[in-house]
Amino acid sequence: MKTIRRFIYAEVLVAVAFVTLAFLALFFFFDMVDELRWVGGSNGYPLSHALLFVALSLPQHLYELLPITVLIGTIFVMARLAQSSEFTIMRTSGLGPWRALSTLLLLGCAFVVLTFAVGDYLAPASERAATLVKARRLGQISIGATGAWLKERQDDHSFAVNVRAIDPDGHMRGVRVFEFDASGRVASTTEAAQGEFDKSGEAWDLQQVRRSVFEQQANGDIQVKRLQEPAWQLRTRISPDMVAAALLKPDKMATIDLFHYIRHLEANGQSAQRYEIEFWRKVFYPLSCLVMVVLSLPFAYLHFRSGGIAGYVFGGVMAGISFFLLNNVFGFAGNLQNWSPWLTAAAPGLIYSLLSLAAFGWLVLRR
């Protein structure tokens, strides 16, 4: 039985690796075509930087593609073994349905670990490196037209901070601070051309500062004081990691970073629905590899005619794409409808788990 298990593992690994490389090459080509518009010119960068940026984006594609390529590769191997009657020989040698299922589940666990490692360690690190490569062309790292917004509550007041962009060396550009008193009224506004994180981790050092302080008089009137200072220190516990998290898309953050950022948002009364959904998607997405290997097992029990394997592999491709689309649809719908984050993230995997178990029970156990 060890020989059969080793043979199946080798065949599946080769098939999955081949399919993964084919998809990555396709994404590399599309991304490279998109980046060619920035190559050359006064505001562009050389071809080598474009190649580096596209190459650093591949781990994120690998993370997104792994469950799909596991499904396609495993279906191809199972269907080919059935077509050549090799799987029939394995069944007569003692490879029953439950033993075949446990064999594939063990292999699926290895893919789960690989997907988690790529999504939690390799992809975030490469995404940060890719962002820095592009920032050297733009001169800064920014998100959208408004930058990153963060909020913090302190003892008797709170404030919202807006950071327009961050330089590759870590300096902030276009910092705005809106301070509110205990009653929720605006106490002051601050604009700074640039700023940097204090080494103590409990303050920001801002330069070229313009402040507007709103002071309530005894008669109820509000007096506005306008100040200009070369430097000013903002006392805050907002760390560089939190600012970086706000600048990055949630799907490109590590699970632990998402967890800390969600706790920061909840502690300051901000909505964390979008980040909670992405956190649970990070938890459940690697487990979809187990669903995919179970979904592929019934293909080993089908009877193929010559040339019929291509149609089943195409069906596997469509099933993988439909899972990817369903995963995204549930994410957007859950964010709009305020569904339970963990259920929103787990729903696509649960649906495909039921489908795979139903197919396994009908084609393998019953027939």
Buried (B, 14 or more C-beta within 10 A) or exposed (E): EEEBBEEBBEBBBEBBEBBBEEBBEEBBEEBBEEBEEBBEEEEBBEEEBBBBBBBBBBBBBBBBBBBBBBBBBBBBBBBBBBBEEBBBEBBEEEBEBEBBBEBBBEBBBEBBEBBBEBBBEBBBEBBBBBBBBBBEBBEBBBBEEEBBEBBBEEEEBBBBBBBBBBBBEEBBBBBBBBBBBEEEEEBBBBBBEBBBBBEEEEBBBBBBBBBBBBEEEEEEEEEEEEEEEEEBEBEBEBBBEBBBBBBBEBBBBBBEBBBBBBEBBEEBEBEBBBBBBBBBBBBBBBBBBBBBBBBBBBBBBBEBEEEEBEEBBEBBBEBBEEBBEBBEEBBEEBBEEEBBBBEBBBBBBEBBBEBBBEBBEEBBEEE
